[in-house]
Amino acid sequence: MSHLAPASSIDNRLPTRRAWCLGAGRATLALLLAAQWPEHAAANDGLEGRRFDTQAGMAGKAAHVPSDILSFAAGLFHSSDCDQYQYGKGRYTRSVEPDGAIRFEAETESPTYGRNTWKGVIRGRSIEGEFVFHRKPTWWRPNPEPLPHWFKGQEVDPSGKPLS
């Protein structure tokens, strides 16, 4: 009794191994390309590299932030005014309306203060929207209420000069 496989079964396994190796190679290539995709996708999303000088205030009240640069770079959203509160950059999503307006959403977090959820729309060189400050719970305020804010502004170049 022989423990060796008949020659015909060995020949049948070769194409399977070859197919498996080709499949694994294709999968590896797909993973490498997918890792690079966010940068390529962001470069063509209508937001990448854009900056807006905005004012902001609590809902129903006048502006208390006279200048906040909102920017979109490398697939991330950033609020310059929130730097002082240790908010980082956050990934954004966007959609384009039939009229060309770009809607976006983002979330930024601070280890100390909580998180901000942003929703806005860009029409031409103008931006407007709202963000909600979700305060971090504390022992004296275990369930803080979210604080809605508004923002609006105009697109600027890297030096801060308004674009026409």
QUIHU-V582891 format. One record per helix or strand. SS is the DSSP state (a for helix, b for strand). FROM is the first residue (numbers start at 0). LEN is the number of residues. If there is no record, write none. Layout:
{{SS & FROM & LEN} {SS & FROM & LEN}}
This chain:
{{a & 6 & 37} {b & 50 & 8} {b & 62 & 11} {b & 75 & 4} {a & 80 & 5} {b & 86 & 1} {b & 89 & 7} {b & 101 & 9} {b & 113 & 10} {b & 125 & 10} {b & 146 & 10} {b & 161 & 1}}
